[in-house]
Amino acid sequence: MSTGRAGARGGFTDVRSGLTDWSIALGVAAALLVTGVSGQPFATRPDLLGHALLAAGGLALAARRRAPVLVLAVTGLCAVGYQAAGFDVPVVAFLFAVYAAVRAGHRTLTLAASVTMLAALPLAAMAAGPHDMGEAFAQSRGALEIAWLIAAGAAGEALRQAERRADEAERTREETARRRADEERLRIARELHDSLTHQISIIKVQSEVAVHVTRRRGEQVPEALLAIQAAGREATRELRATLEALRDDDTTPPRGLAHVPELVEQARTIGLDATLTIEGHHRDVPATVDRTAYRIVQESLTNVARHAGAVSAAVRIDCRRDVLAIRVDDDGTATPDTAPPPGVGLLGMRERVTALGGRLSAEPRGEGGFTVRAELPVDRTS
């Protein structure tokens, strides 16, 4: 959802920038045309080429963000062209182009183009014929044009530096946030290691010792003890994988759809008649979806074993083109009238599914038993 909103904001910003550029281009083109027409004697026949160059120089500014160097060249050529055609009009469009090119980082190229422009304008004016202006006025105008060019370049450079500093500040904030997130992940990993590893290791060792002693005595090992032993081993693997995922920024998820058969087999070891049906191919499922699907099946089977009082459970996974569908049914004692309150596990499943933009339903069936359904969107191009 956040990505969609960011894309909408970006599209709106692009449209607004485009409208602004076109407004400036039309305004400059209109100002150049008005200035050019007002500077021509009424007896003179309209110069269509000169007017076209005036308009083209202004309209070219609409592309100043996308192609600042090209716009710099076009506005410069248009300015020289309408000066040679006899239109004594300030090179306003070229000033905007200088500002845009320097802002885009083309300082050396802009400097060379400005020097060339300042040298070409007097030649273009002489080619147009004699002008009724004094030498002092011509010199002052030349100085003014130089000042305008310097001001436009300075404004573009100032804004470029401001944008660069803003980008650096944003990058610094992102790096700080990423570093803090990494530190928090490592802290959680240490806490999990210190608090859980020891306790789980004790459970695992004690259960294995009990199984070993029972077998040495020639007695039958209780199913509950075997289940505790298997759960201890699995918990150790899960904890180790979780710690590795926390330390590695979760780039290689330790458990996924390929490990679901192990979950079903573990459910069978505790006396649950569990079945698994997988349709479609899950090799190209994104890592986040792959991991979430495993957790949904794991939590569902855990709830069946602990709370449902069920004899059987059926896990069905359907890998479609754009959706991964998961369904876990049991024949437990739940009914619509005795629906259990949602626990932490169910809330965790719902949060995982919602974070991926999917849907989850967990409810008793009318004929008895409980059903968990989840649909996870799959973007196979990612």
C-alpha positions as CSV (number, residue, x, y, z in Angstrom):
1,M,0.0,0.0,0.0
2,S,2.8,2.4,0.9
3,T,4.4,1.7,-2.4
4,G,1.2,2.6,-4.3
5,R,0.9,5.8,-2.4
6,A,4.5,6.7,-3.1
7,G,4.0,6.0,-6.8
8,A,0.8,8.2,-6.8
9,R,2.7,11.0,-5.2
10,G,5.5,10.6,-7.6
11,G,3.1,10.7,-10.6
12,F,1.4,13.8,-9.2
13,T,4.8,15.5,-8.7
14,D,5.8,14.7,-12.3
15,V,2.5,16.2,-13.7
16,R,2.8,19.3,-11.6
17,S,6.5,19.8,-12.7
18,G,5.5,19.3,-16.3
19,L,2.7,21.9,-16.0
20,T,5.1,24.3,-14.4
21,D,7.7,23.9,-17.1
22,W,5.1,24.4,-19.8
23,S,3.7,27.5,-18.1
24,I,7.2,29.0,-17.9
25,A,7.9,28.0,-21.6
26,L,4.7,29.6,-22.8
27,G,5.2,32.7,-20.7
28,V,8.7,33.2,-22.0
29,A,7.7,32.6,-25.6
30,A,4.9,35.1,-25.3
31,A,7.2,37.7,-23.7
32,L,9.8,37.2,-26.5
33,L,7.1,37.5,-29.2
34,V,5.6,40.6,-27.7
35,T,9.0,42.2,-27.3
36,G,10.0,41.3,-30.8
37,V,6.8,42.6,-32.4
38,S,6.8,45.8,-30.4
39,G,10.4,46.5,-31.4
40,Q,9.6,46.2,-35.2
41,P,8.5,49.3,-37.1
42,F,4.9,49.0,-38.3
43,A,5.9,49.5,-41.9
44,T,8.2,46.5,-41.8
45,R,6.8,43.3,-43.1
46,P,6.5,40.6,-40.4
47,D,9.6,38.3,-40.4
48,L,8.1,34.8,-40.0
49,L,11.5,33.2,-39.4
50,G,12.4,35.6,-36.7
51,H,9.0,35.1,-35.0
52,A,9.4,31.4,-35.3
53,L,12.8,31.5,-33.6
54,L,11.5,33.7,-30.8
55,A,8.7,31.2,-30.1
56,A,10.9,28.2,-30.5
57,G,13.4,29.6,-28.0
58,G,10.8,30.0,-25.4
59,L,8.9,26.8,-26.0
60,A,12.1,24.7,-25.8
61,L,12.2,25.5,-22.1
62,A,9.4,22.9,-21.6
63,A,12.1,20.2,-21.8
64,R,14.7,21.9,-19.6
65,R,14.5,19.3,-16.8
66,R,14.7,16.3,-19.2
67,A,17.3,17.5,-21.6
68,P,19.0,20.6,-20.2
69,V,22.0,20.5,-22.6
70,L,19.8,20.2,-25.6
71,V,17.7,23.0,-24.4
72,L,20.8,25.1,-23.8
73,A,21.9,24.6,-27.4
74,V,18.4,25.2,-28.9
75,T,17.8,28.4,-27.0
76,G,21.3,29.7,-27.8
77,L,20.9,29.0,-31.5
78,C,17.5,30.6,-31.5
79,A,18.8,33.7,-29.8
80,V,21.6,34.1,-32.3
81,G,19.1,33.4,-35.1
82,Y,16.6,36.1,-34.2
83,Q,19.3,38.6,-33.4
84,A,20.7,38.0,-36.9
85,A,17.1,38.4,-38.3
86,G,17.0,41.9,-36.8
87,F,15.1,41.2,-33.6
88,D,16.9,43.1,-30.8
89,V,15.3,41.0,-28.0
90,P,17.0,40.0,-24.7
91,V,18.1,36.3,-24.5
92,V,15.7,35.5,-21.7
93,A,15.2,31.9,-22.8
94,F,18.9,31.3,-22.8
95,L,19.2,32.5,-19.2
96,F,16.6,30.0,-18.1
97,A,18.5,27.3,-20.0
98,V,21.8,28.3,-18.3
99,Y,20.1,28.0,-14.9
100,A,18.7,24.6,-15.7
101,A,22.0,23.2,-17.2
102,V,24.0,24.4,-14.2
103,R,21.4,23.0,-11.8
104,A,21.8,19.6,-13.6
105,G,25.6,19.7,-13.0
106,H,26.8,20.7,-16.5
107,R,28.9,23.7,-15.3
108,T,31.8,23.4,-17.8
109,L,29.6,22.9,-20.8
110,T,27.4,25.8,-19.7
111,L,30.4,28.1,-19.3
112,A,31.6,27.3,-22.8
113,A,28.2,27.8,-24.3
114,S,27.8,31.2,-22.5
115,V,31.2,32.4,-23.7
116,T,30.3,31.3,-27.2
117,M,27.0,33.1,-26.9
118,L,28.5,36.3,-25.8
119,A,30.9,36.2,-28.7
120,A,28.2,35.3,-31.3
121,L,25.6,37.9,-30.3
122,P,27.5,41.0,-31.5
123,L,28.4,39.2,-34.7
124,A,24.7,38.4,-35.2
125,A,23.7,42.0,-34.5
126,M,26.2,43.2,-37.1
127,A,24.9,40.7,-39.6
128,A,21.4,42.2,-39.1
129,G,22.6,45.6,-40.2
130,P,23.3,48.9,-38.4
131,H,21.5,49.6,-35.1
132,D,20.6,53.0,-33.8
133,M,22.4,52.7,-30.5
134,G,25.3,54.5,-29.0
135,E,28.6,52.8,-28.2
136,A,28.2,53.4,-24.5
137,F,24.7,51.8,-24.5
138,A,26.1,48.8,-26.4
139,Q,28.8,48.3,-23.9
140,S,26.4,48.6,-21.0
141,R,24.1,46.1,-22.5
142,G,27.0,43.7,-23.0
143,A,27.9,44.0,-19.4
144,L,24.3,43.5,-18.4
145,E,24.1,40.3,-20.4
146,I,27.2,39.0,-18.7
147,A,25.7,39.9,-15.3
148,W,22.5,38.1,-16.2
149,L,24.4,35.0,-17.3
150,I,26.5,35.0,-14.1
151,A,23.3,35.4,-12.0
152,A,21.5,32.6,-13.8
153,G,24.5,30.3,-13.4
154,A,24.9,31.2,-9.8
155,A,21.3,30.5,-9.0
156,G,21.5,27.1,-10.7
157,E,24.6,26.2,-8.8
158,A,23.2,27.3,-5.5
159,L,20.1,25.2,-6.0
160,R,22.2,22.3,-7.1
161,Q,24.3,22.5,-3.9
162,A,21.1,22.8,-1.8
163,E,19.6,19.7,-3.5
164,R,22.9,17.8,-3.0
165,R,23.0,18.6,0.7
166,A,19.3,17.6,1.1
167,D,20.1,14.3,-0.7
168,E,23.1,13.7,1.6
169,A,21.0,14.5,4.7
170,E,18.3,12.0,3.5
171,R,20.9,9.4,2.8
172,T,22.4,9.9,6.3
173,R,19.0,9.5,7.9
174,E,18.3,6.3,6.0
175,E,21.8,5.0,7.0
176,T,21.2,5.9,10.6
177,A,17.8,4.2,10.6
178,R,19.2,1.1,8.9
179,R,22.1,1.0,11.4
180,R,19.7,1.3,14.3
181,A,17.5,-1.5,12.9
182,D,20.6,-3.7,12.5
183,E,21.6,-3.0,16.1
184,E,18.1,-3.8,17.3
185,R,18.1,-7.1,15.4
186,L,21.4,-8.0,16.9
187,R,20.2,-7.1,20.3
188,I,17.1,-9.3,19.9
189,A,19.3,-12.1,18.6
190,R,21.5,-11.9,21.7
191,E,18.4,-11.8,24.0
192,L,16.9,-14.8,22.3
193,H,20.2,-16.6,22.4
194,D,20.8,-15.9,26.1
195,S,17.2,-16.5,27.3
196,L,15.9,-19.3,25.1
197,T,18.9,-21.3,23.8
198,H,19.8,-22.5,27.3
199,Q,16.3,-23.5,28.3
200,I,15.6,-25.3,25.0
201,S,18.9,-27.1,25.2
202,I,18.0,-28.4,28.6
203,I,14.6,-29.7,27.3
204,K,16.3,-31.3,24.4
205,V,19.0,-33.0,26.4
206,Q,16.7,-34.2,29.1
207,S,14.2,-35.7,26.7
208,E,17.0,-37.5,24.8
209,V,18.4,-38.8,28.0
210,A,15.0,-40.0,29.1
211,V,14.5,-41.8,25.7
212,H,17.9,-43.3,25.9
213,V,17.4,-44.6,29.5
214,T,14.0,-46.0,28.7
215,R,15.3,-47.9,25.7
216,R,18.2,-49.3,27.7
217,R,15.8,-50.7,30.2
218,G,14.0,-52.5,27.5
219,E,10.8,-50.5,28.1
220,Q,8.6,-49.0,25.4
221,V,9.2,-45.2,25.0
222,P,5.9,-43.3,25.5
223,E,4.7,-41.4,22.4
224,A,4.6,-38.2,24.5
225,L,8.3,-38.5,25.3
226,L,9.2,-39.1,21.7
227,A,7.1,-36.1,20.7
228,I,8.9,-33.9,23.3
229,Q,12.3,-35.2,21.9
230,A,11.3,-34.3,18.3
231,A,9.9,-30.9,19.4
232,G,13.1,-30.1,21.2
233,R,15.2,-30.9,18.2
234,E,12.9,-28.9,15.9
235,A,12.9,-26.0,18.4
236,T,16.7,-26.0,18.4
237,R,16.8,-25.9,14.6
238,E,14.1,-23.2,14.5
239,L,15.9,-21.0,17.1
240,R,19.2,-21.4,15.3
241,A,17.7,-20.5,12.0
242,T,15.9,-17.5,13.5
243,L,19.1,-16.2,15.0
244,E,20.9,-16.6,11.7
245,A,18.0,-14.8,10.0
246,L,18.2,-11.9,12.4
247,R,21.9,-11.6,12.0
248,D,21.8,-11.9,8.2
249,D,18.9,-9.4,7.7
250,D,16.6,-12.3,6.8
251,T,18.1,-12.6,3.3
252,T,18.0,-16.4,3.3
253,P,14.8,-17.6,5.0
254,P,15.5,-20.9,6.8
255,R,12.1,-22.4,6.4
256,G,9.6,-22.5,3.5
257,L,7.2,-24.6,1.5
258,A,9.9,-27.2,1.0
259,H,9.8,-27.9,4.7
260,V,6.0,-28.3,5.1
261,P,6.2,-32.1,4.7
262,E,8.4,-32.2,7.8
263,L,5.6,-30.3,9.7
264,V,3.0,-32.8,8.6
265,E,5.3,-35.7,9.5
266,Q,5.9,-34.3,13.0
267,A,2.1,-34.0,13.4
268,R,1.8,-37.7,12.6
269,T,4.4,-38.6,15.3
270,I,2.0,-37.3,18.0
271,G,-0.9,-39.4,16.7
272,L,-2.6,-36.9,14.4
273,D,-3.7,-38.3,11.1
274,A,-2.3,-35.5,9.0
275,T,-2.3,-35.3,5.2
276,L,-0.7,-32.9,2.7
277,T,-1.7,-32.0,-0.8
278,I,0.4,-29.6,-2.9
279,E,-0.7,-28.5,-6.3
280,G,1.3,-26.3,-8.7
281,H,5.0,-25.3,-8.5
282,H,6.4,-23.3,-5.6
283,R,10.0,-23.0,-6.7
284,D,9.6,-19.4,-7.8
285,V,7.5,-18.2,-4.9
286,P,9.0,-15.0,-3.3
287,A,11.0,-15.6,-0.1
288,T,8.6,-13.6,2.1
289,V,5.6,-15.6,0.8
290,D,7.5,-18.9,1.1
291,R,8.3,-18.2,4.7
292,T,4.9,-16.9,5.6
293,A,3.2,-20.0,4.1
294,Y,5.4,-22.2,6.3
295,R,4.5,-20.3,9.4
296,I,0.8,-20.5,8.7
297,V,0.9,-24.3,8.3
298,Q,3.2,-24.6,11.4
299,E,0.9,-22.5,13.6
300,S,-2.2,-24.2,12.3
301,L,-0.9,-27.7,13.0
302,T,0.3,-26.5,16.4
303,N,-3.1,-25.2,17.3
304,V,-4.7,-28.5,16.1
305,A,-2.4,-30.5,18.3
306,R,-2.8,-28.3,21.4
307,H,-6.4,-27.2,21.4
308,A,-8.6,-28.8,18.8
309,G,-9.0,-32.3,20.2
310,A,-8.8,-33.5,16.6
311,V,-8.1,-36.9,15.2
312,S,-7.2,-35.8,11.7
313,A,-6.0,-32.7,9.8
314,A,-5.7,-31.9,6.1
315,V,-3.2,-29.4,4.7
316,R,-3.8,-28.2,1.2
317,I,-1.5,-25.8,-0.7
318,D,-2.5,-24.5,-4.1
319,C,0.3,-22.7,-6.0
320,R,-1.6,-20.6,-8.6
321,R,-0.2,-18.1,-11.0
322,D,-0.7,-15.1,-8.9
323,V,-2.0,-16.4,-5.6
324,L,-0.7,-19.0,-3.1
325,A,-3.7,-20.5,-1.4
326,I,-3.4,-22.4,1.9
327,R,-6.1,-24.4,3.7
328,V,-5.8,-26.4,6.9
329,D,-8.9,-28.4,8.1
330,D,-9.3,-30.4,11.3
331,D,-12.1,-32.5,12.7
332,G,-11.8,-31.1,16.2
333,T,-14.5,-30.1,18.7
334,A,-14.8,-26.5,17.6
335,T,-18.3,-25.4,16.5
336,P,-19.7,-22.0,15.4
337,D,-21.4,-21.8,18.9
338,T,-18.1,-22.5,20.8
339,A,-15.6,-20.6,18.7
340,P,-12.4,-20.1,20.7
341,P,-11.1,-16.5,21.2
342,P,-8.2,-15.7,18.8
343,G,-4.9,-16.4,20.4
344,V,-1.5,-14.9,19.9
345,G,-0.6,-17.4,17.2
346,L,-3.7,-16.6,15.2
347,L,-3.1,-12.9,15.5
348,G,0.5,-13.4,14.4
349,M,-0.7,-15.3,11.3
350,R,-3.1,-12.5,10.5
351,E,-0.4,-9.8,10.8
352,R,1.9,-11.8,8.5
353,V,-0.8,-12.2,5.9
354,T,-1.9,-8.6,6.1
355,A,1.6,-7.3,5.7
356,L,1.8,-9.1,2.4
357,G,-1.5,-7.8,1.2
358,G,-3.3,-11.2,1.5
359,R,-6.4,-12.5,3.2
360,L,-6.9,-14.8,6.1
361,S,-9.9,-16.5,7.6
362,A,-9.9,-18.8,10.6
363,E,-13.2,-20.1,11.9
364,P,-15.1,-23.2,13.0
365,R,-17.0,-25.1,10.3
366,G,-20.7,-25.8,10.6
367,E,-20.2,-29.6,10.5
368,G,-17.6,-29.3,13.3
369,G,-13.9,-28.7,13.3
370,F,-11.8,-25.7,12.4
371,T,-10.6,-24.2,9.1
372,V,-7.7,-21.8,8.4
373,R,-7.7,-20.3,4.9
374,A,-5.0,-17.9,3.6
375,E,-4.4,-16.3,0.2
376,L,-1.0,-14.7,-0.4
377,P,-0.5,-12.6,-3.5
378,V,2.5,-13.8,-5.6
379,D,4.5,-11.5,-7.7
380,R,6.7,-13.9,-9.7
381,T,8.6,-11.1,-11.4
382,S,10.2,-10.0,-8.2
